[in-house]
């Protein structure tokens, strides 16, 4: 999980220019990080490429926090 978290942080920093110390495992993408829907979709797209996974619409509805995102990635990789 730690490696995935670090990779996600890097993607978020690149796309949304959020300081690294503001991104935590339980940070909510909308409420805490104030990411726009376009930024979230760009992040998801980068994650799909990096981890060779595809998020279904149902998966996207479950994602609130970075932890949720990591759980779905781990689930799809197994």
N, C-alpha and C positions, 0 to 999 in steps of 0.2 A: 504494500500500500504506500509506503514512504516514497518509492521511486515514482509511482504514478502521481502522487501528490506533488512532488517536485516538478514533474513534467507539466502538469496542469497549471501550476503556478507560473511557470515560464510562459506558457501559451497565453494565460490571462494578462500577464505583464506586457507581452508583445502586442496583444490586440487592444487592450483597454488602458494601458499605461497606468496601472494601479501599483502603488508601492508594495514591494514584497511583504513587508511587515504587516500589511493590512489583510493579507490573504491567509486565512486559517482553515483548518479542516471543516469546522462547523460554520464557516461564513456562508450566508445565503446569497445566492447570485444576484437576486433583485434587491432585497432589502439592505444587506450589508455592503455589497460591492457596487450597488447601483448600476449594474450592467444593463444595457439596452437589449432588446430582443435581437437586434442585428448582431451585437457583440456576442451574445450567447450562441447564436447560430454559427457564427464564425469560429468560436471556441469549439463547439461540437464538431464542426467540419474538420478542424485541425486534429481533434482527438480521433475521429474516425479514420483519418489518413494515418496518423502515427501508430495506432493500435490495430489497424485493419479490422475494425468493427463497424457495424451499421446500427444506428439507433432507430428504433421504431417510434411511431407517434406516441404509443403508450409509455415508452421509456422516457420520452421528453417530458411528459406530464408528471412523472415521478421526481424529477430533478428539482430540488429546492436549494440544496447546499452542495458544497464541494464533496462532502462525504457521500451524498447520494450519487453523485456522478462517478466517484471511484467505485462504489458498490456495483453499479451497472456495468462499468468497464470490466471489473473482475468477473462478474457473472458471465459476460459475453465471451471472455477469453477462455473460460473453462468449458 
